Amino acid sequence: MQAENRLHPSDEQIAGFQEGDTETPINMLNLLKFKEKAEYADGCETTMTGTEAYGM
């Protein structure tokens, strides 16, 4: 298996995805980091943790 670390896929990769390539597996890993207390851009106060706010 060949693994590629790409945030932005190449045109060839996008074309393969759009053509419905069922032979090549797609793997995705989401690495999430949360703040101890949720913060909102509008300054809204909350008692939720970042993890709880993400799950809303």
VENBELPE-V304599 format. One record per backbone hydrogen bond with DSSP energy under -1.0 kcal/mol. NH is the residue of the N-H (numbers start at 0). CO is the residue of the C=O. If there is no record, write none. Layout:
nh->NH co->CO
nh->NH co->CO
This chain:
nh->13 co->9
nh->14 co->10
nh->15 co->11
nh->16 co->12
nh->17 co->13
nh->18 co->14
nh->19 co->16
nh->20 co->15
nh->37 co->47
nh->42 co->39
nh->49 co->34
nh->52 co->48
nh->53 co->49
nh->54 co->50
nh->55 co->52
